[in-house]
Amino acid sequence: QVQLVESGGGLVQAGGSLRLSCAASRSIFNVDATGWYRQAPGKQRELVAAFSSDGTTNYADSVKGRFTISRDNGKNTMYLQMNSLKPEDTAVYYCHLRNRQRLNYWGRGTQVTVSS
C-alpha cells in the first residue's frame, strides 16, 4: 500500500508559476512508473508528465517546454514545476504511482486554478 499526498496547488494568474509536490509513504525508486495527471471539469483525466521505469520522462504536448517533472528519491517526493501557466491548465492535479506488481495508486489531488 502506498499513500500519495499532493500539495502546492492554488490560484495564480496567467503567466505565473506553481510547484506541486507529491509525498509518498514509501519509496518511489524502482517502481514501474510515477507521474502527474490532471482532470478539468467535464473532461477525462489526462497524463501531464511521467517517469517510466528506466527514468525517462514524457510530457503531454500541451505542457512541453513549460512544465518539468522531477523527483527526490531520498525524500520519496515527486515534483511538478509549472511555468507560464495558462487558463487551460486549470484542473485538479493528481499524483500517480504504479508499482512493479502493476498496482496503481493515486493521491486525492490538488486544485490548480489559472485566471486570465
N, C-alpha and C positions, 0 to 999 in steps of 0.2 A: 504494500500500500504506500502511495506517495501523496502527500498533500502539497498543493501548489498555491501560493498566495501572491496575488498581484498587488502592486501599489504604483503610485506616481501619476495616475490619471488626473484629469481636471479640465478646466475651461481655459482656452488660450485663443488669442487672436490669430487670424490667418497670417502665415509667415513666421509664426513663433515656433518654439521647440518644447518638447517634453521628453522626459526619460522615464520609461516604465521599468519596473523591477519585478522579478518573479523569484520568490524564495521557495526552495524545495525542501521538504523534510528529509530527503535522502539524497545521495549523490546523483548529480546529473551527468557524471562522467560515465563512459562506457554504456550508453543507452542506445536504443535504435534511432531515436530522433527526438529533438526538442525544438520548440518554436513558438511563434506568436500567430494567433488568428484574430480575426475581428468579425463582428456582426453588426451591421447597421439595421435600423428599423425596417422591417419588410423585406429584408434581404437574407440570403443564405450566409452562413459562416464561411469565411474565406481565409486562405493562407496569406499571411503578411510576410513572414520571414522565418526561416528554419535552418537548423543544423541537421545534416544527415549523419549516419553512424561513422562516416570517415572524416567528419569535421568540416566538410564543405558546406557552404551556405547557399541558399537560394532565396530569392525575393520575388514578390509579385511585381509585375511590370509597373504598376501604378505607384510603387514606392521606391523603385530603384533610384539610387543617387540621392535620396532624401533620408531614408531610414537605414540604421545599422544595428544588426543583432550582434550581441557579444555575450560572453559568459565567464564567470569566475568559478572554476571547479572547486577551489578551496572553500568558497563560501556557499556552494550549492545554489548559486544565484545566476539568473539569466537577465539580460537587459535588452531594451529596445530604445535606441536613441532615435527620436523622430524630429527632424528639422524641416523647415519650410512647409509647415503644416497647412493643409487646405481644408475648406469646409467639408469636402467629400471624404476626408479622413475620419470624420465623426462616426464613432461606433463604440461598442463595448469590445475591449481587447482582452483576449484570453491567452493564458499560458498553457502550453500543451507539452506532454512528455509521453513517449511510447517506449516501454522497456524492452529488454531482449526477448521477453516472452510475448511480445506484441500486444501487451495490455496498454490501453490508453488512459491517461489521466488529464484532468482539466482543472484549472483554477475557476474561481467564481466570476472573474472578470473585473475590469476596471474601466469606468466610463471616460472616454476622451471626447470632448466637445470643442470644435473649432468654429469660432464665429467669424463672419465675413466683415 
